[in-house]
Amino acid sequence: MTYEILVIDDEEFVRDAFTLALTVEPVYHVRTADSGQTGLSMAREQRPDLIFLDLNMPKMSGVEVMRALLGEDPTLRIYIVTAFHREFMEELRDARDSGLAFELARKPLGAEQIRTVVHGALGGVAVDPSTGLE
């Protein structure tokens, strides 16, 4: 089984970091989008099993993207990864209060943290690549 992971972030180095962290395991297929609009289109074309979403993006904020995605499919798993959680706290509270489900993490995330989040979100077991142990 292959899991589809979509990373929506306007910063190329962030998209690259997620891709590098996850493609070491062949069960993950990572697609990336450099804007909220592109991410919405990609999610509509092929439903991802997990979405990593930045909040602070031009034209369309991550909260707007999340509302659109979950409005169409409330079962999507969204993990917001941002350095700007304080600036968006009121919008995030409103989203949570309106019944939208999402998780939140603060940037930066290292490769091991990314893999741990993915294993947890997709129901797998996190394995330490340096030892091969759970």
C-alpha positions, -999 to 999 in steps of 0.1 A, spaced: 0 0 0 12 35 -8 1 66 11 -4 98 -7 10 128 12 4 164 0 27 192 13 13 227 7 39 254 15 51 285 -4 87 279 7 106 255 -16 131 244 11 102 233 33 86 213 5 120 197 -2 126 189 35 93 169 37 100 152 4 135 141 15 123 130 49 95 109 36 108 94 3 133 72 23 103 49 29 88 36 -3 53 35 11 50 73 8 43 92 -24 48 129 -17 33 156 -39 40 193 -32 22 225 -39 36 260 -38 3 278 -31 -30 272 -15 -48 273 -49 -25 247 -63 -29 225 -32 -66 226 -35 -65 215 -71 -41 187 -63 -62 175 -34 -93 175 -56 -75 155 -84 -62 128 -60 -73 126 -24 -43 126 -1 -41 104 30 -24 133 48 -19 170 42 9 191 56 -3 227 54 15 260 60 -5 289 74 13 320 62 11 319 24 3 347 -1 -31 351 -17 -48 323 3 -39 316 39 -36 280 52 -68 286 73 -87 294 41 -72 263 23 -81 241 53 -117 254 54 -121 247 17 -106 213 19 -126 202 49 -157 218 36 -155 194 6 -142 163 26 -143 165 64 -125 132 67 -92 146 54 -63 145 78 -46 179 80 -15 187 99 -7 225 101 30 232 103 38 268 108 60 294 125 31 318 127 6 300 150 2 330 172 -8 353 144 -34 328 133 -46 317 167 -80 334 166 -87 319 131 -75 285 143 -98 286 174 -127 297 152 -120 268 128 -118 243 157 -150 257 173 -168 253 140 -160 216 141 -130 214 118 -104 188 128 -67 194 124 -34 191 142 -9 218 147 29 218 149 55 245 151 82 249 124 109 238 120 104 201 120 133 178 115 132 147 93 126 123 123 98 145 136 82 145 102 83 107 99 70 103 135 40 126 127 33 107 95 35 73 112 12 85 140 -13 101 117 -15 72 93 -16 46 121 18 31 116 46 26 140 75 50 141 108 33 135 142 49 145 162 47 112 195 47 131 186 16 151 157 0 132 138 -3 165 103 10 173 
